[in-house]
Amino acid sequence: MVDLSKLELIKTEQDMADLNSLGQARAYLKETNWHAFALIEEGTPIPEDIKSARSEARATISRLSRPKT
């Protein structure tokens, strides 16, 4: 008898690229969180390039974190 719960999906190149992009987006947000804290605590503005990149990182995380259908 085969236990189907033990089967592992084979990851495609796209799956691996998506995991890499997801990791990079999460790392970028983590590295730049201090900008958001400085804005909240001291009113220090976030540079536009960082604000834009953080927005793109959040969009990437949102897109890649959804369950595939």
Secondary structure by P-SEA (a helix, b strand, c coil): ccccccccccccaaaaaaaaaaaaaaaaaaaaaaaaaaaaaccccccaaaaaaaaaaaaaaaaaacccc
